[in-house]
Amino acid sequence: MTGTTRALAPLAGAWKQSFHLATGGSGSYGKGLNLARNRAVAQIHTQPGRINASVAAKKATHQAVIHLPELTTAQWDKLAARLADDPQAVADLVANRIPATIADSGHAGGISIVPPADSITFSCSCPTGRAHRVCDHSAALGHAVAERLTTTPSALLGARGMTARALAAHVRALVDGADPGPLPADTNGTVRAAQLYSLAAHRPTQAPPDLALDTVSTLAYTDAPLPGPRAQELARMTADAAARARALLAGTTTAPHDELADIIRILASPDGTDHLAAAQHATEVPEPTLRAMMIGYRHGGPAGAHATLAATPATTDVLERARAIVHASRAVGLGTVITDGDALTDTSAGVQIRPGPDGRWYPFTLWRGDEWRPAPGACDDPAEAFRAARRARAVRPRRR
């Protein structure tokens, strides 16, 4: 892996996570990956608000589009200001490289080049895409974008409304008048350390970080020397530790933070799938189940992962009360809700809710055969959780 590929890996990983969540667990995600691997995606084109390409599949070529929002001028200004305060980021930009921190929303006050999953939409010239649902072709484009981002961020930058050259100029304009000047890179693309220290010496003194418990996850750090963990990984670990500490202080640690939950937490991170084989060996949990638990973790944390593995045992009275509440709601329609083990299932609608270890109800939708996939919308109210399952089922094509 080249230095450039390593530097842009967080950007590609963050895109993969947002794109995966945006597909809502559709089967097109896997089919699109096969198309991308078979080089079915032609040249990628970008313009503000969209990424598009021709995708060849089954002797036909379709025009796939991924729509994402542009960053506003104020957001670009905020992002540029944070990058200008980071000597390494400035050095990368003036050496025609994109800093890895550009993918870290915590580094830029909540702003990331990668859009959140709920703001990514799809369209295509195929029938499914014309209904503005993710299809095999738009999913293939999403995977191709992820591969492209490992070498160049231009596709995502352009779609968000800024070129790499314009961003570098924007950041350089914010550097103080004592700017030491251009930072020439070596032939292998490495900026000389002397130039970095010169730039750092002319930056204004920054106040020490606020180490309050509620703000620890927003701190910006530089990477530790190898073989130490990267700054982004340290930030995730710190944020997780802070969340656990807050839960302990509040006495709300009902969800299990056990070894399995920690493994799933790592797998659910942007680059976590690299550890999937090791996790399967360590846990003896089948890979499809681990992948489903990753989705459950992203939707509901440790409790969501455990609910995906198995429903938390519930008494007959609890299940019957929940079933009565769901039946009384208007969301059920014509389906019949039955008690299925420790879960409530509407087989005709292909939806299910399960009690989780934190006392909430977790929604699921039927995937393949008798496989259930987690959906967002866990809630204390079983009727609301059931409505969340039906909403997720409405946007997921039926699998036979």
N, C-alpha and C positions, 0 to 999 in steps of 0.2 A: 504494500500500500504506500503510495507516495505521500510526501508531506502535505500536499494540497488536498488529497483525498482524506487524510486524517483530520485536517483542519475543518473540512466541510462535513465530516461525518455527523456532527450534532444537527446541522441544518437538514440533512437528508433524513436522519432519524426522527426529528420533530415533524417533518412533513409526513413520513410514513404513519406516524401515530394519528395525526389529525385526519389524514386521508382515510385510514382504516376505520376510524370512528364515524367519519362522514358517510361511509358506505352502509352503515347500520347492520353489518353482518350479512350483507347480500352475498349470494353465491357467485355473483359476478366478480367479487374480489379475487377469488382463486382463479377463475377462468381468465380474468384480465391479466393476472400474473403470468399465466402460460403464454398468452398472446405476446406480452412484452418480451418474455424470454425468447420467443421465436422471431423476434424482430418484426412484428406486425405493425409497429408504430412508425410512421414516417417522420419527416422532419417536424420538430415541435416549434410552433409559432406562438409568440406572446404579444399581447397588447394590454393596456390598462384594464384590469377587471376580468381577464380571461386568458386561458391557455388552451390551444387547440392543435389538432393534428389529424391526419388521415390514418385510419386503422383498417388493415386488410384482414378479413375473417370470412371463412366459408365462401370463397370465390366472389366476395363482394367487398367494396371499400366504403367505409362510413366516415363521416366527419364528426369526431368526438370533441366535446368542449367541457372544460372545467371552469366554472365561474367562481371568483373569489373577490372580496371587496378590496378596493384601493385604500391605502392608508391616507389619512387626511394630511394637509400641510402641517397642522399642529402636531400630529403624531410623528411625521418625518422629522420635524424640528426637535422633538423630545428625544427621539432615537439618536439623531445626529449629535445632540448635546451630550448624551451619555457615552457615545463612542468617542467623542472628543476628549473626554476625561480619562480615557483608557489609553495610555501610551502604546501598548501593544496593538490595540485596535487601529490607532492612527498609523502606526508603522505598517500594518498589514494593508491598509487602504492605499497609502501612498506608494506601496510596492505592488499595486494592482492585484492585491489579494483581499478576499473578504474575511473579516475576523469571525472566528467560531462563535463569539458571543452574540452575533447578530440573530441567532436562533433562540437565545435565552431571554424569555420575556422578563424574568426577574432582574436581568442585567439592565434592561431598558425601561424600568418602571411599568411593567405590564405590557409593553409593546414588543411584538415579535414579527419578523418577516413571515413566519408561518402563520396562516390564519387559523382561528379556532374551528373545530370540526363542524359546529352548527352554522358556520357562515359559508361552507363549501357546498356548492350545488353542481349538478351535472345536466348535460343535454347532449343529444346525438341525433344524427339523421335516421337512425334505426327506430322502429316502433316504440321500444321501451324508452329510448332517449327522448323521443318527441313528447313523451308524457313527463319529462323532467325527472326521471328516475335513473339511478346509476345502472349502467348496462355493461356488458363485457368490454365494449370498445372504450367507454370513458374510464373504466377501471384500468384497462391496459395503459391508457394515457397517464393515469395517476402513478402507476408503477414506473413508467418510463421517465416521468418527471423526477421521481425519487432517485433513479439511477443517474439522471443528468445532474442532479444537485450534488453528487459526490465529486464532481469535477468542476462545475461552474454554477453559481447561483443566479445567473442572468435570467433564467426562465421565471423564477419566483419574484425576483426584484422587479422585472418589467411588468409582470401581472399586478404587482402591488403598487405600481405607479412611479418607479424610480429606476434609473440605470445605475450600474456599478460606478461608472465614471462620474455621474452627477452626485451620487452619494459621497464619493471620495472628495469631490470639490466642496460639497456642503460641509463635511467634517473639517476639512482643512481651513475653511473660512472661519470656523469657530475657534481654531487654535489661537492662543494669545499672540500678540505682536512679537514676543520673544521667541517665536518659532525658530528652531535651529535650521530650518530649511529642508530641502528634499532628503529623504532617507534612501540612499541607493541600495539596491539589493544585490547580493552576489549572483553569480551565474546560476546557482541552484535555487535562487529565490529567497535566500536567507538575508534578513536585514542585519547589518552589523550592530553588535551590542553597544559599541561606543555611541552610535547615533541614537539608540534607544535611551541610553542614560542621559544623553544631552537633551533629548526631548523631555524626559521626566523631570530633569532639573529645572526646566522652564515652565512647568505646569504649576498652577496655583495650589497652595496647601489645602488639603481636604480635611474636613472635620472627621474625627474618629467615628466609626460606625456605631449606630445605636444597637446595643445588644439586648434590648427588651425582648421578652419571649415572643410576643405577638408579631414582631417585625423581623425576626432572625432569618426567615425564609427569603427576604427581599434583598439581603446583602449581596454585594458583588465581589467576587474573589478572583484572583489570577490563579492559573494552574500551578500546582505544586510540582517540584522537580520529580522526574521519573525515578522510581516506579510508583510514586504516590498516585492517589486517585485524582481525576480531573476536577476542576473547580465546579463544574455542573453536577458531577456526582456527589461532591461534598455538600453542595447546596441542597440536593435532594435528601441526602442523609440527615442533614441538619434540620430541614423542614419536617421530615418524618419524626425525628426525635422530639422536636418542639410540639408537634401535634399530639404525640403520645403523652408528653408531659402535661399539656393542657387538659387532656382527657383524664389523666390520673388526678390532677388537682380538682377537676370538676366532678370526679366520681362517676364518670360515664363510660368507663372502659368495659362495656359489655361485649364488644366485638373482639374475637380472639386475635391477638398479635402473636401467633405461634410461629414455629419454624416454617410450616407450609405457607402461611400468609406472607412471610418475609420472602420466600422463594418466588411466589407469585408477584409480589411487589417489584422484585427485580426484573422478572420476565415482562411485566407490563410497562417498563420504562422504554424510551425510544429505541434503544439498542438491545433490549432484553432478549429478543428471539435468538440472539447469538448463543445464549446459554440454555436453549431449550433442550438439547440432547443431554447435557449434564444434569438438568433439573429432572428430566424423565428418569435418568439412571438413579438419582439420589432419592426420589420420591416413589418410584415405581408406579406413578400415575400415567396413564396413556397420554400420548401427545395431544390427541383431539380434546381430551378433558382439560389438559393444561391450557390449551389455547382458549377454550371456553371460559376457564377460570380467570384468564388474563382479562377477557372482556368484562367478566363480572367484577373484577377488582377495579377496573377503570370506571365502571358505573357506580359501585357501592363500597369500594375499599375492601378491607379484610373480610367484613361480613358478606359482601357481595360475592367474593371468591368462594367462601365456604358454602353459601347458599347455592352456588352453581354446582359444587361438588355433591351436595346433598341437602335436602330440606332439614331444618332443625326440628326435632321431634316435638309435636304439639298434641295437647289433649283433645279428645273428641269434642268437648264443650267449646274449646277455642276454635276448632275447625268449623263446627256447626254455626257458631255465632258469626264467623267471617263469611261463611257461605250465605247465611241469611242477609247479611249486609250487602253482599254483591248482588244477590237476587233482587233486592229491593231497589238497587240502583238502575238507572235507565241505560247504563252502558252495556248491559248483558245482551240486549236484543233478544233473538229467538233461541239462542243457545242454552244448553243445560249445563250447569256447573255441578260437577261431582267431586266427592272427596277421593283423591288419588294418593293413597299412602298418607304422607304428611303435607300434601299440596292440594290446591283446588284447581281443577282443570276443566276447560270447556273444549272438548275434543273437536266439536264441529267448527269452532272458530280458530283452533290451533293456538290457544293461549293458556297460560298457567301462572299462578302466583304461589310462592313458597314462603313460609316463615323463615326468617334469618336469625342468627345468633344474637342480634342486637334488638330483637323484638319487632322489627319492621317486616313488611311483606315485599317480596322481590318478584318483579314481573319477568316472564319468560315467553318465548314464542317457539313454535314447533319448527324444527330445521329439517333434518333428514330422517325419515322413518320415525323412530321414537326419540330422536335427539332433541333436547331443548337448549336454546341459546338465550343467555341473559339479555335483558333490555333495560334501558334507563327508566328511572321513575320509582325507585323504592320508596315506600311510604308507610306510615303507621296505620293509615286507613286502607283496608283491603279493597274497598270499592275503587279508590283512586289508583291503587297499584294495578287493579284489573283494567282500568281505563288506559293506563300507560302501556300495558301489554297489548291491548287492542290497537292502540295508535301505532305501536311498533310493528304489529302484524300487518297493518294496512299498507305499510310502505315496503314490506318484504315479500317478494314473490314466493308463491307456494313451491315447495320441493316435493317431488314424489319419489 
